[in-house]
Amino acid sequence: MAYELYYWNGILGRGEFVRLALEEAQAEYVDVARQSGRGMGTAAMLELMNSKREPYIPFAPPFLKDGEFIVSHVANILFYFGPKLGLSPKDEKLRFIANGLQLTITDLVAEVHDTHHPIATSLYYEEQKQEAKARSASFISERIPKFLGYFEQVLQQNPWGPRHIVGDALSYVDLSLYQVVEGLRYAFPKAMKARATDYPGLIALHDAVARRPNIAAYLQSDRRLAFNEDGIFRHYPELDLAR
């Protein structure tokens, strides 16, 4: 039975962290909001979120349906199916380490979102541009080096070597770090170019993930959406600073 992934249509967003794992593992899945031709789509997603029959409805997408079981939140989804897809360390303690790293990525993604919506999600970007400029300047100068410096340190200190962030094999965290670097390069190209040599291990990991056959095929397919200004990672030139 195919997994059912529920996320907003037309954007990479948080759903992409789940898609990358499914694509790498060649798992059978349905991207539900993109299946309007099958009578599903966004309406089906919203119906599930507002269901009176499901005892534990998800608060927001992405969420994954495995048969009748629904799992919400990116890190929780990856923690659930990581072992099933062979993308999680076999050692139980390392699985929790991987989950902690993924939760740190969750924190980073939330801060990326707040660079363009620092006041309220109910307001358009154009209604909070000045505040977004201030928030982005702080994010670029303080938070990018804080987060990427942390991941670089963990990568370099991995007892099994810096090819992977945790353990001795590819995990869903490696795939997620690929998407983090891609997203930051799209949103803040000047800032990321200025720091190009600061995180050699992280950049090498990003490049290695991009070369993996299943990921490379996915990136070249029409299943991989383009970054745009409706997702988490948005490029507004006025927010991008070299440092």
Contacts in CASP RR format, 6 or more apart in sequence:
PFRMAT RR
TARGET T0000
AUTHOR 0000-0000-0000
METHOD contacts of the structure
MODEL  1
MAYELYYWNGILGRGEFVRLALEEAQAEYVDVARQSGRGMGTAAMLELMN
SKREPYIPFAPPFLKDGEFIVSHVANILFYFGPKLGLSPKDEKLRFIANG
LQLTITDLVAEVHDTHHPIATSLYYEEQKQEAKARSASFISERIPKFLGY
FEQVLQQNPWGPRHIVGDALSYVDLSLYQVVEGLRYAFPKAMKARATDYP
GLIALHDAVARRPNIAAYLQSDRRLAFNEDGIFRHYPELDLAR
1 28 0 8 1.000
1 66 0 8 1.000
1 67 0 8 1.000
2 28 0 8 1.000
2 29 0 8 1.000
2 30 0 8 1.000
3 22 0 8 1.000
3 27 0 8 1.000
3 28 0 8 1.000
3 29 0 8 1.000
3 30 0 8 1.000
3 64 0 8 1.000
3 65 0 8 1.000
3 66 0 8 1.000
3 81 0 8 1.000
4 29 0 8 1.000
4 30 0 8 1.000
4 32 0 8 1.000
4 64 0 8 1.000
4 65 0 8 1.000
4 66 0 8 1.000
4 67 0 8 1.000
5 15 0 8 1.000
5 18 0 8 1.000
5 19 0 8 1.000
5 22 0 8 1.000
5 29 0 8 1.000
5 30 0 8 1.000
5 31 0 8 1.000
5 32 0 8 1.000
5 62 0 8 1.000
5 64 0 8 1.000
6 32 0 8 1.000
6 33 0 8 1.000
6 44 0 8 1.000
6 45 0 8 1.000
6 48 0 8 1.000
6 58 0 8 1.000
6 61 0 8 1.000
6 62 0 8 1.000
6 63 0 8 1.000
6 64 0 8 1.000
6 65 0 8 1.000
7 13 0 8 1.000
7 14 0 8 1.000
7 15 0 8 1.000
7 18 0 8 1.000
7 31 0 8 1.000
7 33 0 8 1.000
7 45 0 8 1.000
7 61 0 8 1.000
7 62 0 8 1.000
8 33 0 8 1.000
8 42 0 8 1.000
8 61 0 8 1.000
9 33 0 8 1.000
9 34 0 8 1.000
9 36 0 8 1.000
9 41 0 8 1.000
9 42 0 8 1.000
10 34 0 8 1.000
10 225 0 8 1.000
10 228 0 8 1.000
10 230 0 8 1.000
11 225 0 8 1.000
11 228 0 8 1.000
11 230 0 8 1.000
11 231 0 8 1.000
11 232 0 8 1.000
12 179 0 8 1.000
12 225 0 8 1.000
12 227 0 8 1.000
12 231 0 8 1.000
12 232 0 8 1.000
12 233 0 8 1.000
13 231 0 8 1.000
13 232 0 8 1.000
13 233 0 8 1.000
14 61 0 8 1.000
14 62 0 8 1.000
14 74 0 8 1.000
14 109 0 8 1.000
14 232 0 8 1.000
15 61 0 8 1.000
15 62 0 8 1.000
15 74 0 8 1.000
16 179 0 8 1.000
16 225 0 8 1.000
17 74 0 8 1.000
17 78 0 8 1.000
17 105 0 8 1.000
17 172 0 8 1.000
17 175 0 8 1.000
17 176 0 8 1.000
17 179 0 8 1.000
18 62 0 8 1.000
18 64 0 8 1.000
18 74 0 8 1.000
18 77 0 8 1.000
18 78 0 8 1.000
19 31 0 8 1.000
19 218 0 8 1.000
19 223 0 8 1.000
20 172 0 8 1.000
20 175 0 8 1.000
20 176 0 8 1.000
20 178 0 8 1.000
20 179 0 8 1.000
20 215 0 8 1.000
20 218 0 8 1.000
21 27 0 8 1.000
21 78 0 8 1.000
21 81 0 8 1.000
21 82 0 8 1.000
21 85 0 8 1.000
21 87 0 8 1.000
21 172 0 8 1.000
21 175 0 8 1.000
22 29 0 8 1.000
22 85 0 8 1.000
23 214 0 8 1.000
23 215 0 8 1.000
23 218 0 8 1.000
23 223 0 8 1.000
24 85 0 8 1.000
24 87 0 8 1.000
24 170 0 8 1.000
24 175 0 8 1.000
24 212 0 8 1.000
24 214 0 8 1.000
24 215 0 8 1.000
24 218 0 8 1.000
25 85 0 8 1.000
25 86 0 8 1.000
25 87 0 8 1.000
25 214 0 8 1.000
26 214 0 8 1.000
27 81 0 8 1.000
27 85 0 8 1.000
30 40 0 8 1.000
31 223 0 8 1.000
32 40 0 8 1.000
32 41 0 8 1.000
32 44 0 8 1.000
32 45 0 8 1.000
33 40 0 8 1.000
33 41 0 8 1.000
33 42 0 8 1.000
33 44 0 8 1.000
33 45 0 8 1.000
33 61 0 8 1.000
34 41 0 8 1.000
35 41 0 8 1.000
36 42 0 8 1.000
45 61 0 8 1.000
48 54 0 8 1.000
48 57 0 8 1.000
48 58 0 8 1.000
48 63 0 8 1.000
48 65 0 8 1.000
48 70 0 8 1.000
49 57 0 8 1.000
49 58 0 8 1.000
49 59 0 8 1.000
49 60 0 8 1.000
49 61 0 8 1.000
50 57 0 8 1.000
51 57 0 8 1.000
54 70 0 8 1.000
56 70 0 8 1.000
57 70 0 8 1.000
58 70 0 8 1.000
58 72 0 8 1.000
59 72 0 8 1.000
60 72 0 8 1.000
61 72 0 8 1.000
62 72 0 8 1.000
62 73 0 8 1.000
62 74 0 8 1.000
62 77 0 8 1.000
63 70 0 8 1.000
63 71 0 8 1.000
63 72 0 8 1.000
63 73 0 8 1.000
63 77 0 8 1.000
64 70 0 8 1.000
64 71 0 8 1.000
64 72 0 8 1.000
64 77 0 8 1.000
64 80 0 8 1.000
64 81 0 8 1.000
66 80 0 8 1.000
66 81 0 8 1.000
71 77 0 8 1.000
71 80 0 8 1.000
71 81 0 8 1.000
73 106 0 8 1.000
74 102 0 8 1.000
74 106 0 8 1.000
75 99 0 8 1.000
75 100 0 8 1.000
75 102 0 8 1.000
75 103 0 8 1.000
75 105 0 8 1.000
75 106 0 8 1.000
78 87 0 8 1.000
78 88 0 8 1.000
78 99 0 8 1.000
78 102 0 8 1.000
78 172 0 8 1.000
78 176 0 8 1.000
79 88 0 8 1.000
79 95 0 8 1.000
79 98 0 8 1.000
79 99 0 8 1.000
79 102 0 8 1.000
82 88 0 8 1.000
82 171 0 8 1.000
82 172 0 8 1.000
83 95 0 8 1.000
85 172 0 8 1.000
87 170 0 8 1.000
87 171 0 8 1.000
87 172 0 8 1.000
87 175 0 8 1.000
88 95 0 8 1.000
88 98 0 8 1.000
88 171 0 8 1.000
88 172 0 8 1.000
89 95 0 8 1.000
89 97 0 8 1.000
89 98 0 8 1.000
89 166 0 8 1.000
89 167 0 8 1.000
89 169 0 8 1.000
89 171 0 8 1.000
91 167 0 8 1.000
94 166 0 8 1.000
94 167 0 8 1.000
97 166 0 8 1.000
98 165 0 8 1.000
98 166 0 8 1.000
98 171 0 8 1.000
98 172 0 8 1.000
98 173 0 8 1.000
101 151 0 8 1.000
101 154 0 8 1.000
101 165 0 8 1.000
101 166 0 8 1.000
101 173 0 8 1.000
102 172 0 8 1.000
102 173 0 8 1.000
102 176 0 8 1.000
104 147 0 8 1.000
104 150 0 8 1.000
104 151 0 8 1.000
105 173 0 8 1.000
105 176 0 8 1.000
105 177 0 8 1.000
105 180 0 8 1.000
107 147 0 8 1.000
108 143 0 8 1.000
108 147 0 8 1.000
108 180 0 8 1.000
109 180 0 8 1.000
109 232 0 8 1.000
111 139 0 8 1.000
111 143 0 8 1.000
111 147 0 8 1.000
112 139 0 8 1.000
112 183 0 8 1.000
112 184 0 8 1.000
112 187 0 8 1.000
112 232 0 8 1.000
112 233 0 8 1.000
113 232 0 8 1.000
114 135 0 8 1.000
114 139 0 8 1.000
115 132 0 8 1.000
115 135 0 8 1.000
115 136 0 8 1.000
115 139 0 8 1.000
115 187 0 8 1.000
115 239 0 8 1.000
116 125 0 8 1.000
116 132 0 8 1.000
116 136 0 8 1.000
116 234 0 8 1.000
116 236 0 8 1.000
116 239 0 8 1.000
117 123 0 8 1.000
117 125 0 8 1.000
117 128 0 8 1.000
117 132 0 8 1.000
118 128 0 8 1.000
118 131 0 8 1.000
118 132 0 8 1.000
118 134 0 8 1.000
118 135 0 8 1.000
119 127 0 8 1.000
119 128 0 8 1.000
119 131 0 8 1.000
120 128 0 8 1.000
125 132 0 8 1.000
125 229 0 8 1.000
125 234 0 8 1.000
125 236 0 8 1.000
129 238 0 8 1.000
132 236 0 8 1.000
132 239 0 8 1.000
133 238 0 8 1.000
133 239 0 8 1.000
136 188 0 8 1.000
136 239 0 8 1.000
136 240 0 8 1.000
136 241 0 8 1.000
137 241 0 8 1.000
140 188 0 8 1.000
140 191 0 8 1.000
140 240 0 8 1.000
140 241 0 8 1.000
140 243 0 8 1.000
141 241 0 8 1.000
141 243 0 8 1.000
144 184 0 8 1.000
144 188 0 8 1.000
144 191 0 8 1.000
144 192 0 8 1.000
144 195 0 8 1.000
145 195 0 8 1.000
145 198 0 8 1.000
148 184 0 8 1.000
148 195 0 8 1.000
148 198 0 8 1.000
148 199 0 8 1.000
148 202 0 8 1.000
149 198 0 8 1.000
149 199 0 8 1.000
149 202 0 8 1.000
151 165 0 8 1.000
151 177 0 8 1.000
151 180 0 8 1.000
151 199 0 8 1.000
151 202 0 8 1.000
152 198 0 8 1.000
152 199 0 8 1.000
152 200 0 8 1.000
152 201 0 8 1.000
152 202 0 8 1.000
154 165 0 8 1.000
154 166 0 8 1.000
155 162 0 8 1.000
155 164 0 8 1.000
155 165 0 8 1.000
155 201 0 8 1.000
155 202 0 8 1.000
155 205 0 8 1.000
156 162 0 8 1.000
156 201 0 8 1.000
158 164 0 8 1.000
158 165 0 8 1.000
158 166 0 8 1.000
158 167 0 8 1.000
159 167 0 8 1.000
160 167 0 8 1.000
160 168 0 8 1.000
161 168 0 8 1.000
162 201 0 8 1.000
162 204 0 8 1.000
162 205 0 8 1.000
163 205 0 8 1.000
163 208 0 8 1.000
164 170 0 8 1.000
164 171 0 8 1.000
164 174 0 8 1.000
164 205 0 8 1.000
165 171 0 8 1.000
165 173 0 8 1.000
165 174 0 8 1.000
165 177 0 8 1.000
165 205 0 8 1.000
166 173 0 8 1.000
170 209 0 8 1.000
170 212 0 8 1.000
174 205 0 8 1.000
174 209 0 8 1.000
175 209 0 8 1.000
175 215 0 8 1.000
177 202 0 8 1.000
177 205 0 8 1.000
177 206 0 8 1.000
177 209 0 8 1.000
178 205 0 8 1.000
178 206 0 8 1.000
178 209 0 8 1.000
178 210 0 8 1.000
178 215 0 8 1.000
181 192 0 8 1.000
181 202 0 8 1.000
181 203 0 8 1.000
181 206 0 8 1.000
182 206 0 8 1.000
182 227 0 8 1.000
182 233 0 8 1.000
183 227 0 8 1.000
183 233 0 8 1.000
184 191 0 8 1.000
184 192 0 8 1.000
184 233 0 8 1.000
185 192 0 8 1.000
186 227 0 8 1.000
186 233 0 8 1.000
186 235 0 8 1.000
187 227 0 8 1.000
187 233 0 8 1.000
187 234 0 8 1.000
187 235 0 8 1.000
187 239 0 8 1.000
187 240 0 8 1.000
188 235 0 8 1.000
188 239 0 8 1.000
188 240 0 8 1.000
188 241 0 8 1.000
189 235 0 8 1.000
189 240 0 8 1.000
190 240 0 8 1.000
190 241 0 8 1.000
190 242 0 8 1.000
191 240 0 8 1.000
191 241 0 8 1.000
191 242 0 8 1.000
191 243 0 8 1.000
193 242 0 8 1.000
194 242 0 8 1.000
194 243 0 8 1.000
196 203 0 8 1.000
209 215 0 8 1.000
210 216 0 8 1.000
210 219 0 8 1.000
218 224 0 8 1.000
227 233 0 8 1.000
227 234 0 8 1.000
227 235 0 8 1.000
228 234 0 8 1.000
229 235 0 8 1.000
229 236 0 8 1.000
END
